[in-house]
Amino acid sequence: MRRILRNRVAELVAIKARRENRTIYKTTITDETGLSKRTVDMWMANQVTRFDDNVLLTWSDYLGCGIGDLFIIEYEDPETKTHPDERLLDIA
């Protein structure tokens, strides 16, 4: 199976928003972290393919997590080109 690295930033931002009982917009993130709008947009859309150490440390500090918590490895079935969870939906 092919491994796919995905970031969890959007999920972790949602958790932070619930924990702090507030809405966190992308502009809020740029204001509070100093990250550029483009960087925040790319991370929130899970479109990042290169990882800058300063950006990783900024996300880690902002979200109150370790760098490893920012990512998850998913597996794709090479025969069907689908994620295993998608096949489970077909069975149900």
C-alpha positions as CSV (number, residue, x, y, z in Angstrom):
1,M,0.0,0.0,0.0
2,R,1.1,3.5,-0.8
3,R,1.6,5.8,2.2
4,I,0.3,9.3,2.2
5,L,1.4,12.0,4.6
6,R,-1.4,14.4,5.6
7,N,-1.4,17.3,8.0
8,R,-3.9,17.7,10.7
9,V,-3.7,21.5,11.0
10,A,-7.4,22.2,10.1
11,E,-8.5,19.5,12.6
12,L,-6.2,20.9,15.3
13,V,-7.4,24.5,14.7
14,A,-11.0,23.3,15.1
15,I,-10.1,21.6,18.4
16,K,-8.3,24.8,19.6
17,A,-11.4,26.8,18.7
18,R,-13.7,24.6,20.6
19,R,-11.3,24.4,23.6
20,E,-11.0,28.2,23.7
21,N,-14.7,28.7,22.9
22,R,-14.1,31.1,20.0
23,T,-14.1,31.2,16.2
24,I,-10.6,31.0,14.6
25,Y,-10.5,32.4,11.1
26,K,-7.5,32.2,8.8
27,T,-6.9,35.9,9.3
28,T,-6.9,35.2,13.1
29,I,-4.2,32.7,12.6
30,T,-2.1,35.0,10.4
31,D,-2.4,37.8,13.0
32,E,-1.6,35.5,16.0
33,T,1.2,33.6,14.4
34,G,2.8,35.9,11.9
35,L,2.5,33.2,9.2
36,S,1.7,34.5,5.8
37,K,-1.9,34.1,4.4
38,R,-0.6,31.8,1.6
39,T,1.2,29.6,4.2
40,V,-2.0,29.3,6.3
41,D,-4.1,28.7,3.2
42,M,-1.8,25.9,2.0
43,W,-1.7,24.2,5.4
44,M,-5.4,24.4,6.0
45,A,-6.1,22.9,2.6
46,N,-3.5,20.2,3.2
47,Q,-1.5,21.2,0.1
48,V,1.9,21.5,1.7
49,T,4.6,19.3,0.3
50,R,7.7,20.9,1.8
51,F,8.1,21.6,5.5
52,D,10.0,24.6,6.8
53,D,11.3,24.2,10.4
54,N,10.1,27.7,11.5
55,V,6.6,27.0,10.2
56,L,6.5,23.6,11.9
57,L,7.6,25.2,15.2
58,T,5.1,28.0,14.8
59,W,2.2,25.6,14.2
60,S,3.3,23.5,17.1
61,D,3.5,26.5,19.5
62,Y,0.2,27.9,18.3
63,L,-1.7,24.6,18.5
64,G,-0.1,23.5,21.7
65,C,1.1,20.2,20.3
66,G,4.2,18.4,19.2
67,I,5.4,18.5,15.7
68,G,4.5,14.8,15.2
69,D,0.9,15.6,16.2
70,L,0.6,17.8,13.1
71,F,0.8,14.8,10.8
72,I,-0.9,11.5,10.1
73,I,0.1,8.7,7.7
74,E,-2.7,7.3,5.7
75,Y,-2.6,4.2,3.4
76,E,-4.0,3.9,0.0
77,D,-4.9,0.5,-1.6
78,P,-2.9,0.4,-4.8
79,E,-5.4,-1.9,-6.6
80,T,-8.4,0.3,-6.1
81,K,-6.6,3.7,-5.6
82,T,-8.8,4.4,-2.6
83,H,-8.2,5.0,1.0
84,P,-9.2,1.9,3.2
85,D,-11.8,4.0,5.0
86,E,-13.5,4.7,1.7
87,R,-13.9,1.0,1.0
88,L,-15.5,0.5,4.4
89,L,-18.1,3.0,3.4
90,D,-19.0,0.9,0.4
91,I,-19.5,-2.2,2.6
92,A,-21.8,-0.5,5.1
